[in-house]
Amino acid sequence: MACRISISSNSSLSHNKRRSTELDATATLTAVTIPITNLPRQNLTTSTRQSKPLIPIRHNSAAPARTVQPTLSRMWREIQGESDWENLMNPLHPLLREEIIRYGEFAMACYKAFDLDPRSKRYLNCQYGKSRMMEETGLGQSGYSVTKYIYATPGVDIPTCCSRWIGYVAVTTDEQEVKRLGRRDILVSFRGTVTSAEWIANFRSNLTSARLDPHNDRPDVKVESGFLGVYTSDDRDSKFTSGSCRNQLLSEISRIINQYKDEEVSITLVGHSMGSSLATLLGYDLAELGLNRGSSGRKIPITVYSFAGPRVGNSGFKKRCEELGVKVLRVVNVKDPVPKLPGMFLNENSRVLGERELPWSCSCYTHVGVELALNFFKMKNPASVHDLEAYIGLLKCPSNMMQLKKEGNDLVSKFKDFISERKLDAWRWEIAALQVGIVVQSLRI
């Protein structure tokens, strides 16, 4: 069941939210001693016969009731979306907000570890070894250990297209963290689009049948061909790994599940932008193949935390994810154009007319899961509407983010000034495309 809540950057969302404590006013009996000598003489005999030295007096005493604070170990299934985050979104539950931030920082680690120095031997790959990555990206105390690096190739026919580091698999190995979480968590984190080949793949927005289940083609389940290409393409010449992104992930996750087969386990997939699409595809793939099961046959819950994620597939894909129990929480900025793509015109809002399903409904892109909507925009840095760090910053401290609301004409003039101050030909073409997209979205074209 889809749900939408809007958190504005000028809203007050405190980490330590005030909670009212109910006071239980309980009537109690208190024994008060009244000396017999203080009673009137004429009633002494009667009083001593009918009254006792101890006279109970009833009064109300207000004593605070002991409230049990919810803990993650008790609530982890609800926080992971077991009931589609019902009653946790509005207002946003403190534990859920903490978990969204925590998983967002795991996605942020992909960018911190990614080597963008053209002079480096690790250019466009991870600059740290697996044993050092968490520490180097500020997550040394997270309780997770990286078990495998994941590489992917966009599968487009250009000279620079080759396999690049796109994320990692990790698992909770610190027993105190396992206790705090209430289970052992298998984590997969993906970065967003960086290379030119990945940008080209993103623009391959035609829907194609996923066909990830060898026993059932399910032609009605369709996904974007560009994302599917990144997920399934194989770079045979890669010096880092063999096999597609998909094969690397299915093999490693199956290995970890088998290693901890007798424990309570969860699978959490997190990604930003294109990475959230890969996380959603992986969640569907694991559930469709039935790989999310422990030794007892019990289903292991799969949760996707999607940050600024685009649409992945059609209504058939959405329906199948819901049938399989894949839970997706989409954190989006309403000013960010990327979550509105692909399918700017053919989407979930154009599938039906009245109560009648339109002929092209199967070709309409549809979002999966529950949406948590943020609202922020910085005129001095328009690209921040899609920036993961800005997303996390707003969730951590909304009062520190400035939301600027301008009329259409004023917005156009300011963008003209912003662009004229920069040499457009010096920008990388994909950044220029992003800026144009932001202008289009902001003007509601």
N, C-alpha and C positions, 0 to 999 in steps of 0.2 A: 504494500500500500504506500503510495507516494505521499510525501509530506514536504512542505516548504516553510521555512522560517527565515526571516530576514534580520540580520544583525548589522546595524549601521555603525559606521566608524565613530559617530558622535553619540552613540548610545553608551549607557553605563553598564558594563559587564565586569563585575569584580571577581577576581579569582577566589577570594574568600567571601562567598556570598552570605549575607545575613539570613539567618533562618529563625523563624519564630519558634519558641519553645512553649508548649502548652503546660500550664501549671495545673496540677491536680489538687483542687481545693477539697480536702477530705475532712469530713466531720469527725472529730475525735472526742473522747471522753477524758476529762482531766479531773483528778481527785483533789479537792480543796478542803483542808481541815478548818472547821469553824468551831472555836471553843464553846462549850455548853454555857459557860458563865456569861457569855455575851448575849444570850437569849433573854427575852423579857421574863420576869419572875412569874407573871400570871400564866404563862404558857409553858413553864418549865416542865411540869409533869407530862403534859400532852406531847410536848416536843420530844422529851426523852423517850417516850413510848413509841412515837411514830417516826422519829427521825434518827438517822444514824450519824455518828460524828463525821463520817466522810460523805460529802454530798457531791455527786457527779454534776459538773456543769458542762454543757455541750457548747462548743464554739468551733469556728472554721479556722484551720491553719493552712496557709498556702505553702506547699512544698514542691519544689521543681521536680517534675517527672524525669526519670532517667531515660534519655533517648539514645538509642544505639545508632551511631553514625554509620552510614553505608560504606562498605569497603569494596575495593576492586575484586578481591578474591571471592566475595559473596555475590557480586553483581556482574561478573565478567561476561556471562552469556547475554545479559540484557545490553551491556555496553557494546558488545560485538554484533548487536542487531538481531538477536534471536526473535524478537517481536517487532522488527522493523523500527526500532527506536521509539516505540510508542510511549508517550508521557515523559520522554527524555529531551525533547527538542524545544519545547516552548513552555517554560524557559529552558535554556540549555543546561542540562545537568552538569554540575561541576566535575564529576568523574569522567563524563563523556568529553567535556571540553579538554581536560588534561590528556586524555588518550588521543584525541585528534591532534593536539599539539605535539605529543610525543611521537606519534607516527609520522607527522609532518617533518619532524627533525630527522627521522631516519631517511626520508626522501631527500631532504636538504643535504644530507651527507654525501649523496651521489654527486652533487655539484661541487661540493668542497673537495672531494677526492679526485675529480676529473681534471686531467692535465691539459691545459689549453696553451702551453708554451710550445711553439713550433720548433724550438731548438732542442726540446727534450726527446729522449729515446722513447718515452712513454706518451708522446703526444696523442691526444684524443683517446687515451686509455686511463686507467686508474694509476695514480702516481704512488700509491702505497701498496705494500704487501698485505695479504689478508690478516695476518696477526697484528698489524699496526693500524689498520684502517679506522677502527672505532676510536682508538685513542687519538689519532691525528685529526679526526673530524669533530672532536669534542664529545664523543659518546663513550668514552672509556669506562664510565660508571653505569652504563645502561644495563649491564648484566647479559648482553648478547655477544655471541662470537660469530664471526663471518666464517661460513663453511665453504662457499664457492663464489667465484666471480662469474657473471653472465655476460656473454658477448652476442651481438646481433648484427646482421647485415640487412640493409633495406631491400635488397633484391631488385635494384633498378640498374639499368644498363648504362652506367657512366664510368669513366676511368677511375674516379676517386671512391667508388663504391667498394667497401671492404668491411670486414667484421670489426666492430668497435665495442668497447666496454660500455654496457648499458645499465648495469645494476649488480646486485649481490643477493645471496641467500644467507640468512643468519638464523640462529636459534638461541633461546635462553639457556645459558649454561651455569649461571650463578643461581644456586639453590635458594638463596634469600629472595631473589627476584621471581623465581618460579613460585614461591610461596605467596609473595605479594600479588602476583597476577592471578593466582588460583589455578594455573595450568602452565604447561610448557608451550611456548609460542614459537611457531615456525614463521619467520618473516622473510618476505621477498620485497625488495625496494627497487624501483625503476626511476631513472632520470627522464627528462623530457628531450625534445628535439634540439640537437646541436649542430650536426654536420649537414652540409648541403644535400647529400644523398638522402638523409632522413627527411629534410624539408620536401624534396621531390616526392618521396613516398607518401608524405602526408596529403599531398594534393591529388593523389589517386583515390578519389572519393567515391568511385562506383561501388555499389553493393555486390558482393559475391557470396555464394554459399560457403559456409565455414568448413563443412565436411571434416571435422576433427575426430568424429567417431567412426572407426573403420567398419563397424557393424550396422550403422544406420546413417545414411547421407544427410538426412533431415534437410532437404532442399529449401524449406521455408525459413530456416535459420540462416540469416545473411548478415555479414559484417563488412566493414570497409576494407577494400582490397589492399590499400596501403598499409594499414595496421597489421592485417593478416600476413602480408609479405614480410614485414619486419619480424613477426613472431615465428614464421615457419621457414624462411629462406636459410639456406646453408652456404657458408663460405668455405669451400674445400681447401683454399689456400691459406686459411688463417693460421698464424703461428702461435696463437694463444689457446685455441680450443678446436674441437671437432664437433660437428653436429649443429643443428639449428638452435636458436634461442629456446624454442619449445622443447626439444629433446634434452637440452642441458637441464632445464628446469624440472621437467617431469622425472628425470632420473634422480636428481639430487633431492627433491622433495620426497619421493618414494623411499629413498635411502634413509632419510631422517625419520619419517613415519615408522619405518620398520625398526629403527634403532630405539625409539621410545614407544613401541607398540602397546606396552602395558600401562602407559601413563595417560593422564588427561592432557590432550593436545589441541591446539587451535592453529589455524592457518590464516595469517594476516598478510594481505597484499596491498602495497601502497605505491603510488606513483603520482607524478606531476605531469600535466599536459599529455603528450604522447605516451608517457610512462603509465598514466592511469588507464589508458586504453589497453596497453599490454597487460596490466594487472587484471583488468576485467576479463580479457580473453583467457588469461591463465586460470582465473577462478572458474570460468565456464568449462574450460577444458578438463580441469581436475575433477569437477563434479560430473561432467558428462561421461568420463571414462571410469568413474567410480573409484578413483585413487584416494579419495579422502575418507578412508575407513581404517580403523584400528584393528587389532587382532580379534576383538570380540565382534567385529562387524558393525560397531557403532559408528555413525557418521561423525566425522571431524568437521566442525563448523568452519566455513570459509567466509572471510570478511574482506571487502575491498574498501580502502580509504582513498578516494579519488580527489585530487586537488587540481582545479582548473582543467578538468578533463573534457574532451570533446565527446560527441556521440560516437558509439562504437558500431551499432548494428540496427536492424529493423525491429518491428514489433514482435516478429517471430523469435528473435534473439532475446528480447526482453522477457517474453513469456516463458521461454525455456529456462532462463536464469532463475526466474521466480519459482518454477516447478522444481528445479534442482536445489533450491534453498541457498543460492549464492546471494549474500547480503552486500549491498553497495551503498556506501554513504558518500555522496558527492558534495564536496565543499567548493562553492563557486562564488565568484565576485560578479554581481549583476552588471558591472561595467566592463567585464572581460569578454571580448568577442569569441574567444576560443571555445568555451562551452556551448556556444550557439552554432558551432560547426561540427561536422558537415551537416547538410540538410537545412540550410538557412531558410529555404522556401518549402521543401518537402520534409516535414517533420511530424512529431506526434500531434501537433495542433492542426494539421491539414489532412488528417486521415479520414475524418468523418464530417458529414454535413447534416446537422440535426441528429437523427438516429441512424442515418444511412452511411454505411462504410463506402468510401469512394474507391473506384477501380484501381487507383495507383497506391492504395494504402500499404501494400506489401513492399513498395519501393520507398517508403518514408522512413527516415532515420528516427529513432526513439531513444531517449535517455533511459537508463536502468537505475533503479534504486530510489533512495530518499535524498532530497536536496537540502543542504544547509547553505543559505544564501547570505553572503557578506556584501557590503556596499562601500567601496572606497575608490577614490580617484585623486591623483596628484597632478596638477597641471604642469609642474616643472619636470615631471618624469612620467609621461603617458604610459610608457611600457610597464610601469609598476602594477598596472591593473592585472597583469598576468604573472607577476613575480611571486614565487613561492614564499620568499622571505617576508614579503608584505602580507601575504595571507596569514602566515604564522604570527607575525607581529600584531595584526589586528585581533586575533584570537587571544593572544597573551595580554594585550593592554589596549583596548579599543580607544581610550581617551588620548592616546599618543598619535593616533592617525587622524589626518585632516581630510574631511570630505568636502569637496568643492562642487556646488551645484550651480551651473551657469545656464543662461538661456542660449538657444541655438545660435543666434547671430554672434553673440559675444564669444561663444566657443569657436566658431569658424575663424574669427579674426585672430584669436589667440593662437590657434593652430597654424595659421599662416605665418605669424611672427615666429613661432617656434621652429617651423621648418625652414623659413628663410634664413635663420641664423646658422644653419648647418649645411654642410656640403653633402647633398643627397648622394652624389656619385661616389663619395668616400665610404658610404655605409655598405655593409654586406647586404646583398639583395633581400635576404630573408628578413632582416631587421626592418628594412624599408617597407616590406609587405605587411609586417606586423603593425607598423605605424599607420599605414593606410587603413588596415582593418579596424584599428581603434577609432579612427576618425569616422569611418562608416557606421560603426556601432553606436558611437556617442551621439551622432546626428540622427540615429534611428532610421537610417536609409534602408 
